[in-house]
C-alpha cells in the first residue's frame, strides 16, 4: 500500500508557538505512518529542531530581501512546484501569508488544502488586502482549523461550516511536575513585542514590589528588549525584574515559578499560558481577543482573568495571589486539571479525525 504524504507549510521554524505546534503535529503524523514533508519559506540562523521522521525542504536558503509582490509570487511558484513533485494528499499551512500562498499554489491540483488561523484575525487579516484574503481567498481552502470560536466567527459562514476549532497541544514534559515552590518567582514568557505588553507587567510589578519578596522574570527575546531594559532602570527595579532571554528548558523554568502572568493585548491560543497551566501554575491572563485565555481559564477556579490593558487590575490580582498561597495552589490545581484537554494525544486525535473527514469528502 502506497504511503500517504502530508505537506506542511510555514514561513520559518524559529521563535514562535505556531512553529512548535506545526513541528509537533508533523512528528505525530510521521509516527502514525504518514510521509511528512515540512516546507519553510526560508532557513534561519537558529531554528527549532526538525523531528525525526519529518523531511524538511525550504524555498529559500536564507530570507531574501524582495518586494512584497515578488516575494509572494516566487514563494507561491516554488510551493506549487513542491506540491507537484511530492504529490501530497493534503497541504496544511499555518499563519496569514503561508495560508493564502497555499490556497493559490494548490489551485487546480489534486491536493486538499487545510489552512489554520493562529492569531486574532482582526490583526492577522487587517486592512483592505487582509480582509480580501480572509473573507474571499481563505474560504477557497478545503478546510480550516481555528483555535477559538471567537476567531471562527470573523470569517464567512461557508468557511465556518467546513472548519474545526482545535486547541494547541502541550508537550508531555510540562505535565511531569505539578508542585511549585511557595517562594517561586513571578514570570511571563513570550516575544518582547508590543502585542505581549510586558511593559504593563513591569509597571504593575514595580508598584507592588514593596509588598512581596519575589522577583519578576521575563523570558523571551524581541525588538523591544532595549526599551524594556530602559523602563526597568527608570523604575529602579534592576535587582527585582530580570529579562532572562530565551530558554531551552521551559518545563524547568515553570517548575520553579510561583505565578505566571500573560499581559497580552491580543493572542491566538497562547502556548506559554497552556504550558504554565499544564505545569500546575496559578495564572493571571488578560481576557484578550480572540478569546484564547477565556476559553481555558475559568476565573477564580483555574486562574484569574483581567481586562486588557488594566494595569490596576493586574496589580491587584498579583497582590491577591502572592499574599494567599492556598489560593494560588488551588487555582494551580484547577489549571492542571483543565490542561488535561491539551495533552498531545488528545489534540492529535482531533487533527487526525478532521484530516480524514477532509480526505474522505
Buried (B, 14 or more C-beta within 10 A) or exposed (E): EEEBBBBBBBBBBBBBBBBBBBBBBBBBBBBEEBBBBBBBBBBBEEBBEBBEBBBBEBBBEEBEEEEEEEBBBBBBEBBBEBBEEBEBBBBBBBBBBBBBBBBBBBEEBEBBBBBBBBBBBBBBBEEEEBBEBBBEBBBBBBBBBBBBEBBBEBBEEEBBEBBBBBBBBBBEBBBEBBEBEEEBBBBBBBBBBBBBBBBBBBBBBBBBBEEBEBBBBBBBBBEBBEBBBEBBEEBEBEEBBBBBEEBEEBBEBBBBBBBBBBBBBBBBBBBBBBBBBBBBBBBBBBBBBBBBBBBBBEBEBBBBBBEBBBBEBBBBBBBEBBEEEEBBBBBBBBBBBBBEEBBBEEBBEBBBEBBEEBBEE
